[in-house]
Amino acid sequence: MDKIRIAAEIFFLDRRSHRPLQSQIREAVIAAVLSSQAQAGAVMPSSRKLADHLGVARMTVTLAFQELVAQGYLIAVNRSGYIVAETDVLPPVSIATAPKAVETSEVWKNALSASLTKRRRIVKPHNWREYPYPFVFGQMDSPLFKHSAWRECARQAMGKRDFDDMAGDYATDDPILVNYVLSRMLPRRGITATPDQILITLGAQNALWLAVELLTRGPLKAVCENPGYPDTLQALRWCGADVSTVTVDDHGLDPAKIPLGTQAVFITPSHHAPTGATMPRARREQLLADARARDMVIVEDDYEFEMSFIEPPSPALKAMDVDERVLYAGSFSKALFPGLRLGYLVGPARVIAEARELRSLVLRHPPGHLQRTAAYFLSQGHYDLLIRDLRHQLGLRRKVILDSLKESSLTVAGAAQFGGSSLWVKAPDGVDTVKLAATLLGDGVIIEPGAPFFEDDHQQTEYFRLGYSSIPVERIRQGIDLIEARISEYK
């Protein structure tokens, strides 16, 4: 009886993916085996035939087959190629008829307290790298990042010496990473702390969320900036806080405008999000004095202090805090890469102890391997070199973008005194930047409309954020020209 032969045509590759072709081939074969498309004893296509079908080198298929043999999915047969092995790795997937679905809204309408799916958010295309003029904020500048150094640090972190530290399920933070933050990062902001006053988090956003959760267990009257980071306002409202907003000016939030009865202030004093305004020392001192007199606490989001290339940033609000009223949130994401999702929360030991327990209820702790890899990358000097290169490149791009804006109808509505990686820009009156952004996508230009940053994100606004961390310097001027061309259609 002839053996069943598997057609090469059932296998496909995703050419848009950056993942290795050999890995994709292995995964395609494993998926076919586990779904019973490729049954035990069936003959695989020859390496030559499958290579021709997929449009890859024959050696790529051969190496994938050899790895599958080592894993037990295939058997190499002399002069007969490869056949599918009997495998008990996972039971075969059975396709059953799904029961008739009930309307989800009917099942869950009384269980869900509210809907988060309609919350205001900053949205950028997932494939933004494919656009020629991506004025996006907070994304990695790939050519500057030393991938080989990161890979070597990851290899070190996987070594046997480190494995026991990472393999255990402990609610502690990586001591090497904590030591770097305490000895190198916080002193740059004028902050001194001890190990029991810092918590490693999944990015600054996770740090802010923990702060919100801790503060809103009872009725909380809080203040946010307007415009401001939308997720902070949303998190406070979701957790039941009574939130009001204070409109910022060229110097950030004015403490005199904070309503009486406020218990917590959420603020970005060093580099206001999104305008980039820096709160002067006099206002910082006034805010701290008011916090003492009115028994308020302050949550400081210092998300981009490393991006200082014009002049050194002023000391953090936390550095001036003698009453331990400030919780300080920082992040590695802006300088490294946003997918890293590592940050930290600094505050009084008692508060950090509570935050640690709260974190353990949600996610236990950030992944140990990720922490140790980042710790090596930082402690071995790669991070400092990256910051140096980023400051240089961002300085060049900022100059080009400012020169380009001078020749347009756009005006800079806010700019960080020390640098940063974006500008808050105003279009002429009457221009709806939500519609403008949608139109510009067709021109290959990405901008971030300003509406989500305002308390009422449904109102039309002429403001938008122009990020320059990811757009090549030689494309900035043409990108601004394309924005200006679309704005001229409003006239």
N, C-alpha and C positions, 0 to 999 in steps of 0.2 A: 504493500500500500504506500503510495507516494505521500511524503510529508507535506504538511501545509506550508506554503511559502508566503511570507509577509511582503506585501507590496511596499515599495519605497515611498509611494505617493501618500501614505498615511502620516508621514513625518514632515514637519514644517519647522522653519526657523523664523524668529522675529528679527528682521534686519534693522528695525529701528532701535532695538535694544543695544546697549553698550556691553552687554554681558558676553563672555567668551563663547564662541561657537561650539567648542568642544563640550562645554557645560550644558548648553542648550540641547545638544544631541543626546547626551546622557539622560537628561531629564525627560526628553521626548520618548525615549525608549522605555524608561522606568514607568512613565505614565501609561504607555501602551500595555506594559506587562500587568500593572496593578489594576487596570480597567478591563483586563481580559481581551483587549484587542489583539494582543500578541500572546497566544496561549503556549503553555509548556510544550516543548518539542518542535514548535514551529521554527522554520528556517528564516533567519534574518536576511535582508537584502545584502548582497555582497558590498564590501567597502567601496569598490569602484562605482557600482550602480547607485548607491546611496549618495556618494560624493557628487556624482554627476547630477542627480536629482536636486540636491541641496545647493549646488554651486559652490562647494568648498573643496579644499585639498583632500586627496584620499588619505593622507597621513592623519588629518584631523579626525576623520571617521574611525580609522584604525586605532588611534589612541583612546577614543571614546569607548570603542568596543572592548579594548583591553582593560580599561578601568571597570567596565560593567561585568567583565569576567571576574575580576578581583572582588567585586561586591557581591557576586553570586547571582546576578540577574541573567547572565549569558554563559554558555559553555562553548569553548573553542573546540571545533572538531577538525581533525587533520584533513586537509584538502577539501573540506566541505563548508568552510566558513564558520558561522556562529549560529547556534540554536538557542531558543529561550529555555532557561533552566526552570526546574520546579522550585518555587520560592514560597516561603511562609513568612516573608518579611511583613506583609500586611495581607489581610483577606481581600479577595477581589471585590471590586466595587460593583454592587448590584444596582440596577436602575429600576426603581419601583415607581408605581403610579402614585403621584402625590395626592393627598386628600384635598378635597375642595377647600380653597382658602377662604377664611372668613375675613371680612373687612378689618384691617388692623385698627382703624380708628374706632371701630365698635368695641373691640376687645380691650384696648388700652386707654380709651378716652377717660375712664374714671381712675385709672392707675397713675398716669403721667400727670405731674403737677403743672407742667407747662411745656412749651416747645422751644427747643434751642435751635432747631433747623432754620428758623427764620431770623436768627440774630444777625445784627449787622457785623460784617467782617471785611477785612482787607483781602481782596481776591486778585490773584495773578494767574495767568495761564500756566498749567503744569509744564508745558513744553516751551517755556519762555526762552530757553537757550536757542531755540530755532528761529527766533525773531532777530532781525539784524540790529534793531535799536531798542534793547531792553533797559529802559530806565527804571529798573526794579530795585527795591530796597532790601537789604539784609541778606543778599545771596553771596555765595562764595566767588571770589575772583580766581577761577581755576588755574590760569597760567602761573599765578604767584604761589599757589599752595604746593609745598614740597611733598608730593605723594610718596616718594621713595622713603622720606624720613618717617612719615606716618606709618608706612608699612613695616619699617624696621622696628619702630616702637611697638607696634602690634605684635610682631614676632617675639620681641623680648617679653611682652606681657603674657604670651602663651607659653613661655618657658616653664620648666618644671619647678624652678625656684619660686615662681609667682603663682603657680596653679592652685596650691592649697589655699592661698589667700582669697582667690577669686571663686573657688568652687563652693565654699561654704555659704550658707544663707544667713548672713549676719546683717544686722541693722546699722552697722557702723560704716563710716566713709573711708575711702582709701587714704591712709596716712600720708603717703607721698603727695597726693593731690591737695590734701588739706594743708600740709606744710608749705606747699608752693603758694597757695592763696594767702596764707597768713604772713609769709616772709617776703613775698614779692609783689603780689597784686594789691592787697589792701594798703600796704605802706605807700604805694604810689598815689593813693587817694587820701592819704593822711589818716588812715584808720589803723588802730591797733586792736587786736583781738586775741583770744585764747582758743584752743581747740574746741572747748565746750560752748563757744559762742558762734560756731559756724556749722551749717548743714549743707551738704552737697545735694543739689536738686536736679530734676530733669529740665534744665534751662531756667532762665529768669521767670518765665511765665508760670512754671510750676511753683517757684518760690513765692510769686505774688498770690497764686491760688491758695497756697498753704496759709499765708498771712490773712487772706480774706476769710478762709474757713475758721481760723482761730478767733478772729475778731467778731464774727457774726453769729456766734452761738447764742448771744443775747441780742436784744434790739440794738442796732448800731446806726448812728447818724454819721454818714461819711461824706467827704468832698472829693471830687475828681476835677481834673483840668478840662477846659473846653476851648478849643478842640483838644483831644487827648487820645491816649491809646484805648481803642474801643473794647478790648477784651477785659481790661480792668473794670470798666464801668459795667459791662455785662456780667462779670463774675460777682460783683457786689450786689447787683440787682437780683441775680439768680439765687444768691444766698440770703436774700431777704433784708438787705440793708436799706435804710432810708437815705438815698443818694441825691445830692445836689451837685451842680457843677459851677465852677468859677471861670469866667472867661479870662484867658491869659492875654497879656500885652507883650510889648517888645522885650520885657524883662521877666517873662514867665508869669507865674501865679503871684498875685498881690495878696499877702496875708491879711490886709485890712478888709478884704472882701469875703473872708471865710465867715459863714453864718454862725451866730451864737448857738451854742448847744452842740456844735460839731465835736465828735469824739475821735475821728480818724481822718487823716489827710493823705491821699495817695498822689504822689508827685514825681515828676522827672526834672529836678532842678538844674542839673548840670547840662543837660541837652534835652530840652523839652520835645516830647513827641506830639505832633510832627514838625513844629515850626523850627526847632533847633535853638530856640532862645535859651540863654543862660541866666539863671537867677543871680543877681548880684549879692555880694556878701551882706549888705545892709538888710536886704529882704530875708536872707537866710537867718540872720541873727534875730530879726523880728519874729519870724515863724517859730523859731525855737523858744523864744521868750513867751510868745502867745501860747505855745503848747504847754509850757510850764504853768502859766497863769490860769489856763482854762482846762487843764488836765486832758490834753489831747495826745494821741500817739501819731507818728508819721511813718509811712511806708515809702521809702525812696527807691525808685527804679533807676539804676545807673547803667543803662543797657549798652552804652557806646563810648565809654570814657577812654578806651585805648586808641580811638581814632582821632588823636590830637596831633595835628601837623602844622597848625598856624601858631598856636602858643600853648603852653601847658594848661591843662584844665584846672579850674579852681578846686580847692579841697571839697570832698563830698560833704553833704549835710551831716552824714554820720560822723565825720571827723570832728565836727563842732558840737556833738551831742554829749553833754556832761551829765544828763539826767537819765540816760538810757531810754529815751522815748522814741528812738528811730530804729526801724527795721530796714536793713539795706539788702537789696536784691541785685546781684551781678550775673554776668553770663560770659561764656567763652564763645558763643555761637557767632557773634558778629565778626570776630577776627579769624576763627577757624572755619567752621561751616555750620549752617543752621541745622542740618540733620544730626549733628553731634548731640544736641539736647542735654548739655551739662551746664549748670549754673550753681549758684550758692546763695544762701540766706544768712545774714549776719545780724545778731541781736543779743540781748541779754541772755545769759545762760539758761535762766528759767523758761524763757519763751522758746528758745531753740530746743530745749528738752521736750516741750509740748509739741513743737513742730516735728521733731523726730518721731514721736509716737504717732502723730497724725499721718506722717508719711508712711510709716510701717503698716498702717491700716489700709492704705491705698495701693502702694507698690513695693513695700518692704524697703528697697533701696535701689539706686541706679545700678545698672549692670556693672559688676566688678571688673570685667575685662575692658570695658569702655573707660572706666575711671582710671585703671592702671595705664592703659595706652596713652590717654591724655596726660596723665601725670609724667610719664617718661618724655612725651613730646615737649611739655613745658619745662621740666627740670633740666633737660639736656640742651636747652638753648634754641630749639627750633622755633618756638613761639615768639621769642624776642626778635629773631631774624625776620619772621613773617610780619610782625608788627612794623618793623623798620621799613620793609618793602611796601607794605600797604600804605603807610603814611606818605611815602614818596609818590606812589601812583595816584592816591586819592588827591594829593595836592595838585598834581598835574591836571587831573580831570576836572577838579573844581575850578581851576583857572580857565580852562577851555570852556566849561559850561557857563561860567559867569560872563566871559567875553561874548559868547554866543547870545546870551539872553539880553545883553545890552543892545544888540542890533534887532531885537524883536519887540513885540507888543507885550511880552510877558515881564512881570516884575517879581523880584525876590521879596517874599513877604516875611521871611524869617531865615536866619542863618546862624549856626553855632559859631561863637567867637573862636573856638579852638579847632574847629574842623568838622568832622563828621563825614557821613557818606551819602547825604541827601540834602536837597533844598526844598523848602516850602514855597511854592510859586503861585502867583495869582494871574489868571487870564483876564482879559478885558471884561468889563461889566456885561452881563447878559449871556456869557458863555457857560453852558451847563457841562461841567467837566466829566460827568458820568457819560453823557452822550459823546463828548469829545473823545474819551478814552476808547469807547466802543468803535468809533469811526477809525481811530488811529491804528487799531489792530489790523485793519485791512492794508495799512501802509507799512506794516512791520514794526510799528512803534508801540511800546508798552509804557503807560504812565499809570499812576495810582490816584484815582479821583479822591477828592478830599471829603466827600460826604460821610463816609463811615467814621471819621474822626470827630464829628460833631454830635452833640447830644441828640439833636433831631436830624438823623441821617437821611430823612426823606426830603429835606429842603434842598433846593438847587444851590449849588455853590460854585464860585469861580476858582476855588483853590484846588491844587493837586500837589502830590509829592513827586519829586523828580530824583530818583536814586541814581548814583553813578558808580557804585562799587563793582558792577558787572558789565558795563558797556565799554568796549575798547575806546581809548581816547580819540582815535582817528574817525570814529563814527558819531561822535557827540554833535558836532556842528551840523551835519546833515540831518540828524535826528531832530534837532531843534528847528531846523528849516521846515521839516515836514509837519511839525506841530504848528508852526506859524502859518503854514499854507492852509491847514484845516481851520484855524481860527479866523483867517481872512474870509472864510465862507459865511461867517456870522455877520459880517459887516454889510 
